[in-house]
Every structure is written in C-alpha cells, then in structure tokens.
Amino acid sequence: MKKFLWNVCWNRGLGWSLFRILGTAYALFLVAWVLLESRLVYLPAKFPDGPWDLGKAVPGEGIIGPVVREVSFPAGDGVILHGWHGLLARGGKDNFEPLPTDRLILWFHGNGGNVAFHYAELLDMVDCNAEVFLVDYRGYGKSLGRPSEAGLTLDALGAWKHATQTLQFPPDRIVIFGETLGAAVAIDLAASVKPAGLVLQSPFTSVPDVVGPILPILPRSLIRSKFDALRRIPDVTSPILIAHSLEDEVIPIEMGRRLLEAAKAPKEFLEIPAANHDQTWRDGGNDYRDRLQTFLDRCAPSKVFQPKNEIPKAKGKTGEDAPVKAGEPDPPKGGPAPGPKNAPVTP
C-alpha cells in the first residue's frame, strides 16, 4: 500500500501521470455532481417566465368556456405555494359565472417549467367535465422556497389538503395526475391517501434508474434524490392508468411497464405509438383524451353535466329551425348556401 501511494503521489512515469490526471478529473466530477445535483434534477421557471397571460383569458358574454383561478395555499411545512384552478364558466358582461362540477383532477407536472407552460393541457382536462388543480412545487412559478425531494412530498400533502378542505372535494371524487417527476410525487401521495384514481404520464421507476445509463461512472450512492416510484407503487390501492410513449427519448417505456407490473389491480396501460417526451399529451391525441375520459367516468362518475354553448339555428325554407354548423354563413332564402370554389384541403 505504501508503495502504491508513493507511486500515485510521486512517480513521474507516463502511466502514473495519466492515472493522476484521470483520478483528479473523476474526483472533480463527483464533487460537481454533489454540488449541482439539485440544479440537474429540478429545472424550475420562476415567474414571470412563461405565458402567464393565457391564464387571464375569460369567455365572452354568454359563452361557456374554461377559466383559470389563481390559488395560494400552504405546503405541509407552511411554505406558500401557488397553483391554477381550472373550471368551466359562463362569461358575463364584466365577469364570469363559475360552473363547478363534482370531480377534480389534482395535477403534478414534471421537473421543468411552471403551471403557465401547461395551459393547453389544462383546457383539455377541463373539457373532460372535471375541475383541474394544477400545482407549482416550491421554487417553481410563483411558489416560494427551494425544491427538494422531502419538500415536494410536503407540497403534495399541502395540495391534497387544499383540494379536500378548501375546494371541498371528497377523496373519492379526486383523481391524481402526475407526469415524469410529478408521477413519482403522485404515486407517493396516492399511497398515503386514497384517491378515486391515479394517472401516470411518462413515469420513471426512480431517479437513479434514469441517471445510471446517462452517467454510468456515477456511484448510485451519491444520487441523493431517489423518488423511488417502483418501491412505492405497490402501496397504491386506487385504480391506475399509465400512459407512455413508445418513442420517449428521456424516460424509456420499459420503466412504465415495470411500474405497471409492480402495481396492484385494477390497472391499465396506454401505449402512445409516436411522441417525444415533451409532446406525449399533444401527440396522444383523441385516443389519449378519450381514454382519460373513460378512466375518470369509471373511477369518479360525474352526476353534474355541464351546459354547452348553443349552436345557432337558421330558418329553413318551410320556416322550421334548421341547424347551422358553427362558422358557416346563414343559408340564403330559397336555397342552400353555395359552397366555396377551389377550397383548400386541410390535412
């Protein structure tokens, strides 16, 4: 051992010199990981980064459409968090009339951005005849604090308390939705409470399982953030839907399948054929939305049916009301409306 240490420190041979260089570089790499891990795991966008103005949109007078309410609530340790509460409303002259329903999607997003980057998906979920509570973790958007694994667990508990006590949704009327990092947060929460259902989009088994193939020289013991979803998901007793893209370049679909295998029944898996990691919801299209709607209706069937915007009607030739498709001109008296010539074909 003494001879080895002497060679490491003082031998000027080429081999030992290279050994010292590589050893020093590796030590610096390990130190850098320890210091920067949280910045690599959590990629928050703080307010005003993001399209926050979208959340101010309201339907026109007499029109039914989605609106977003700003929500502030405490985490389990008192840190003040922010979120968006989406629901349908009927527009008025100066404000809007909320049209609440009887079920809620409690949504935990991924490790990047903030709630403002998920506005389009929020509108889709509201259209599933559900209210949506989209949460920003500590350090994200307008939420205070700094993110950590223990902190996100407390954030989820605070969101659940707000959903059940302030928004007054019973547990059996709440479906928890989590994507990527949020899927691990959602699994941990669902294992502690009993929601009506659990939806996981692009979930991973654990952070070390994700980092390992990317940085194989990094000892797993140095990865402090675990988010061990594979260990926690057997504790979930609610119905589970997992949606994962076959072409996810960040979280392999095999991780979603491993979670499905470890989960208790009832459980189901939706394989999305062609979508990259960030476009799973968008590219999942109507098949994904219909599957989510069916899952919601089975886990938390709604007894509140939201009114729809009325389709305008025109008088037909006999004086009877004839339906007119939205966006089409009224037909002229005495005959049908002429169609456009050489109309472009929309792909």
Buried (B, 14 or more C-beta within 10 A) or exposed (E): EEEEEEBEEEBEEEEBEEBBEEEEEEEEEBEEBEEEBBEBBBEBBEBEEBEBEBBEEBBEEEBBBBBBBEBEBBBBBEBBBBBBBBBBBBBBEEEBEEBBBBBBBBBBBBBBBBBBBBBEBBBBBBBBBBBBBBBBBBBBBBBEBEBBBEBBBBBBBBBBBBBBEEBEBEEBBBBBBBBBBBBBBBBBBBBBBEBBBBBBBBBBBBBBBBBEEEEEEBEEEEBBBBBBBBBBBEEBEBBBBBBBBEBBEBBBBEBBBBBBEBBEEEBBBBEBEEBEBBBBBEBBEEEBBEBBBEBBEBBBEBEEEBEEEEEEEBEEEEEEEBEBEEEEEEBEEEEEEEEEEEEEEEE
